Amino acid sequence: HDALPISQAAPPVDPTFSAYSLAQTCKQKTDNVAQGQCVGAIRGIIHGYQYGVLFLGQRSALPANETQRVSLCLRNVQVSSIVDEFVADAAQVNEDSLKHTPAEVAVLGSVHMHHSCN
C-alpha cells in the first residue's frame, strides 16, 4: 500500500499494538484482565501525551496555557468513559483501517474529539 511520505520520518510503532487490538481488548467488559490491560494502556497513552506536551512546553516557546490545555480538559473525566468513547469511535471505523492505525493515535484522536478545550 502507498504510505504517506511523512510516515518514513515517524518513529517505529509496535505493529501488535494497533487501534484494532486495543479496541478488541477494551470491548471485553466482562473480562477483568482485559479491562485492566485496556485501562492501563489508555491511561498510559494519555499520561505519556500530557507529560510529552509539558516537557516540550518547557523547552520551546509555546504559550503557557497551551501546555495546560492538554491536562485541564481531562479534569474529572473517568478513564472508563474515555474507554467507552474510544470503543464507540473505533466501531465506526473499518477493521482494516484500525489494524493500520497505532493505538496511541486512535486513543488521542478520540480524546481530542470528545474533550477538546475550545
C-alpha positions as CSV (number, residue, x, y, z in Angstrom):
1,H,0.0,0.0,0.0
2,D,1.2,3.6,-0.5
3,A,2.3,5.0,2.8
4,L,2.3,8.8,3.2
5,P,5.9,10.2,2.9
6,I,5.6,11.5,6.5
7,S,5.4,8.0,7.9
8,Q,9.0,7.4,7.0
9,A,10.1,10.1,9.5
10,A,7.8,8.8,12.2
11,P,9.3,6.6,14.9
12,P,8.6,2.9,14.5
13,V,5.3,1.8,16.1
14,D,4.7,-1.5,17.7
15,P,2.5,-3.2,15.0
16,T,1.0,-5.6,17.5
17,F,-0.4,-2.6,19.4
18,S,-2.8,-1.3,16.9
19,A,-6.1,0.6,17.4
20,Y,-7.8,-2.7,16.5
21,S,-6.1,-4.8,19.1
22,L,-6.7,-2.2,21.8
23,A,-10.4,-1.9,20.8
24,Q,-10.8,-5.7,20.9
25,T,-9.3,-5.7,24.4
26,C,-11.4,-2.8,25.6
27,K,-14.6,-4.4,24.3
28,Q,-14.3,-7.4,26.7
29,K,-16.2,-5.8,29.5
30,T,-16.7,-9.0,31.5
31,D,-13.1,-9.9,31.5
32,N,-11.2,-8.3,34.4
33,V,-7.8,-9.0,33.0
34,A,-8.7,-7.4,29.6
35,Q,-10.3,-4.4,31.3
36,G,-7.2,-3.9,33.4
37,Q,-5.0,-4.1,30.3
38,C,-7.3,-1.7,28.4
39,V,-7.5,0.9,31.2
40,G,-3.7,0.6,31.8
41,A,-2.9,1.2,28.1
42,I,-5.3,4.1,27.7
43,R,-4.1,5.7,31.0
44,G,-0.5,5.3,29.8
45,I,-1.2,6.8,26.4
46,I,-2.9,9.9,28.0
47,H,-0.3,10.4,30.7
48,G,2.5,9.9,28.2
49,Y,0.9,12.5,26.0
50,Q,0.4,15.0,28.8
51,Y,3.9,14.6,30.0
52,G,5.3,14.9,26.5
53,V,3.4,18.1,25.9
54,L,4.5,19.6,29.2
55,F,8.1,18.5,28.5
56,L,8.0,20.2,25.1
57,G,6.4,23.2,26.6
58,Q,9.3,23.7,29.0
59,R,11.7,23.7,26.1
60,S,10.1,25.8,23.4
61,A,8.2,29.0,23.0
62,L,4.7,27.5,23.5
63,P,2.3,29.8,25.3
64,A,1.9,28.6,28.9
65,N,-1.8,27.9,28.5
66,E,-1.1,25.6,25.5
67,T,0.5,23.0,27.7
68,Q,-2.1,23.3,30.5
69,R,-4.9,22.9,28.0
70,V,-4.0,19.3,27.4
71,S,-4.2,18.3,31.0
72,L,-7.0,20.6,32.1
73,C,-9.5,19.2,29.6
74,L,-9.5,15.8,31.3
75,R,-10.2,17.1,34.8
76,N,-12.9,14.9,36.4
77,V,-13.2,12.6,33.4
78,Q,-13.3,8.9,34.3
79,V,-11.0,6.6,32.4
80,S,-13.9,4.3,31.9
81,S,-15.8,7.0,30.0
82,I,-12.7,7.5,27.8
83,V,-12.6,3.8,27.2
84,D,-16.3,3.7,26.2
85,E,-15.8,6.7,23.8
86,F,-12.8,5.0,22.2
87,V,-14.6,1.7,21.7
88,A,-17.6,3.5,20.2
89,D,-15.4,5.6,17.9
90,A,-13.4,2.5,16.9
91,A,-16.7,0.8,16.0
92,Q,-17.3,3.5,13.3
93,V,-14.0,2.7,11.5
94,N,-13.4,-0.3,9.3
95,E,-11.2,-3.1,10.8
96,D,-8.5,-2.8,8.1
97,S,-8.0,0.9,9.0
98,L,-7.9,0.1,12.7
99,K,-5.3,-2.5,12.1
100,H,-3.1,0.1,10.4
101,T,-3.6,2.8,13.0
102,P,-1.3,2.9,16.1
103,A,-3.3,2.6,19.3
104,E,-1.8,5.9,20.6
105,V,-3.1,7.8,17.5
106,A,-6.6,6.4,17.8
107,V,-6.9,7.0,21.5
108,L,-5.6,10.5,21.4
109,G,-7.8,11.3,18.4
110,S,-10.8,10.0,20.3
111,V,-9.9,12.0,23.5
112,H,-9.4,15.2,21.4
113,M,-12.7,14.7,19.7
114,H,-14.7,14.4,23.0
115,H,-12.6,16.5,25.3
116,S,-11.1,19.3,23.3
117,C,-10.9,22.5,25.3
118,N,-12.3,25.1,23.0
